[in-house]
Amino acid sequence: MKALVLFSGGVDSSTCLAMAVDKYRAENVIALSVYYGQKHDKEIKCSEKIAEYYGVKLKTLDLALIFADSDCSLLSGSKDDIPQETYAEQLEKNDGKPVSTYVPFRNGLFLSSAASVALSNDCSVIYYGAHSDDAAGNAYPDCSSDFNDAMNKAIYIGSGKQLEIIAPFVNLTKADVVKKGLELGVPYELTWSCYEGGDKPCGVCGTCRDRISAFEANGVTDPLIK
């Protein structure tokens, strides 16, 4: 049995990769890294290092053109700054809409693309790292359990019942993700989460704040914060 992991090089997907390798062995795991027009390629470079660390095959996919008309602040075509606030603070201003760093239906597109790649490579499962903190308050609706259930059903049916999604953290917090990763010895020092592409994490964007808090909740310091 083989597994494909949607892999960004961040905390959540790296933990998923570690889980898949632990269960299926490296030779039966494929990591799929997607470029979607983000403002920096730091996470792509990190994904290469982590895939090498685990000895898994890494495939890359360029879907940037699909988001060319989006004004999402994460994307290179946007003139908007990335917010330096928590997701909760951003949501207070959004009237129930997703945060500005929500890339339109990104996980839906990624999972659909991953399904094609997985089937072409005889994989039976797709892992991805959606967790409840990202879904909270409708910040990233394509990280919710309802979304995951719907996509899982669609992919299972559309694949002729050959393929299913595994989202091990969809009902858990980012702190739970880090706890599992620490147990598995994930090389978090190789990961990248920050929405900025500097030499060091900015520490103030939404994902940096969540990452730092998740490590603190486990009684350790984020290895990228010195």
Secondary structure, 3 states (H helix, E strand, C coil): CCEEEECCCCHHHHHHHHHHHHHHCHHHEEEEEEECCECCCHHHHHHHHHHHHHCCEEEEEECHHHHCCCCCCCECCCCCCCCCCCHHHHHCCCCCCCCCCCCCCHHHHHHHHHHHHHHHCCCCEEECCCCHHHHHHHCCHHHCHHHHHHHHHHHHHHCCCCCEEECCCCCCCHHHHHHHHHHHCCCHHHCCCCCCCCCCCCCCCHHHHHHHHHHHHCCCCCCCCC
